[in-house]
Amino acid sequence: MKTNLFNQTEHDIKPYKKLMKRIFKHVKEKQSMQIVFVSQEEIHRLNLTYRQIDRPTDVLSFPNDDLEDKSLGDIFISIEQAMKQAEDYGHGLDREMGFLAVHGYLHLKGYDHHTPEEEKEMIQLQEDILKKAKLERMKA
């Protein structure tokens, strides 16, 4: 799967480029997607504008409505939020960034987690993709 990465932050995203390639090389997908790394302020603005939620979040997905286009859509990831969550959850930044990217990808594919059944299915798909990239969740 082709992922196009864009950086709207002052962070160096070279490590994330390698990580995304490692994760999505195992995903059989004809369409591409865009991953945009943004600041905490920008993800907050996007969350307020498009979801009417007045706080930062970690990842937002915007599916492409143009059926003629070869792109699934866009994923926006807050690097600062990913760093905070990696520390809060006690795992590495690679695991958190990978989780957010895969979570966003599955939303682009139409998966959601509004019901316990949907959430279980989405979590299983996320873990399957992350396991292939050797980013399993640490066992407690």
Buried (B, 14 or more C-beta within 10 A) or exposed (E): BEBEBEBEBEBEBEEBBEBBBBBBEEBEBEBBBBBBBBBBEBBBEBBBEEEEEEEBBBBBBBBBEEEEEEBBBBBBBBBBBBBBBBEEEEBEBBBBBBBBBBBBBBBBBEBEBEEEEEEEBBBEBBBEBBEBBEBEBEEE
